[in-house]
């Protein structure tokens, strides 16, 4: 059913957006511009987390997978924040 599939497809789009924003921002941009794209990537990662919570609430994602994916996304956010902070 479409309502249940929505969080999974949204997670995929948001996860793709993380990589695409990093790539776009890293190509010949100034540090302030790259920092802006890293901010977009971080927001996309936060969107992934929100989708994970929705998926868990709808029982699309089990607790074990939720925690694994949450921890991986949290690590990505920390790395992105570290990279963004290094560009000051």
N, C-alpha and C positions, 0 to 999 in steps of 0.2 A: 504493500500500500504506500502511496505517495507520502503521507505525513510522516511515516516512520523512516522513510529513505532520506528525507530532507536533511537531518543532521549529518549523516554520513557524506552526502554530496557537498554540503557546506563545509565540512571539515576538510575535504579534499581541496576545495577551491581556496579556502583560507591558508592551508598549508602550502599550496602552490604559490599563493601570493607572497608568502614569506620569502621564498627563494627568488621569485621574480623581482621583488623590490630590492633585495640585496644586489642582484645582478644589475638592475637598471641604475641603481645609485652608485655602483662601483665603476661605471664606465665614464671616465673622464670628467667626473663631477668634482666640484670643490668640496672641501671638508664639510662646510655647512650644508651643502646640498646632499652629500652622502649621509650626513647625520639625519636629515629629514627623511630620506628613504629608509634608513634603519628604523626610524620611528614608525613608519608605515608597516615595516616588517614586524615590529614588536606588537603593534595593534592587531595585526593579522594573527599572531600567535595567541594573543588574548582572546581573539574570536574563536580560535581552535578550542581553547579551554572552555569557553562558554558552550560551544557545541558539544563538548565531551559531557558537561553537566546535563545538558538537555538529553543527550543520548542515553546517559545512565538513568535519568528519571523516567525515560520512556522504555527502559529495559532493552535497549538496542545494544548497549555496551555493558558487559558484565563488570563487576567491581574490580577484578584482577586486571583486566585490560584498561579500565579507566585509570587506575593508579599508575600503571606502566606508561600509558600515553601522557598522563598529566605530568609525571616526573620528567619525561623526555622533553615535553614542551617547556616546562619550567627551566630546564637546562639550556634550551635554545634561547629563551628570553634572557637568561643571565649572560650568555655569551654575546648576544646582540647588544645588551646594555653596556657590557664591558668594552666592546668594540666602539660603540657610539661615544662612550665617555673618553676613550683614548684619542678621539678626533677633535678634542677641544682646542 
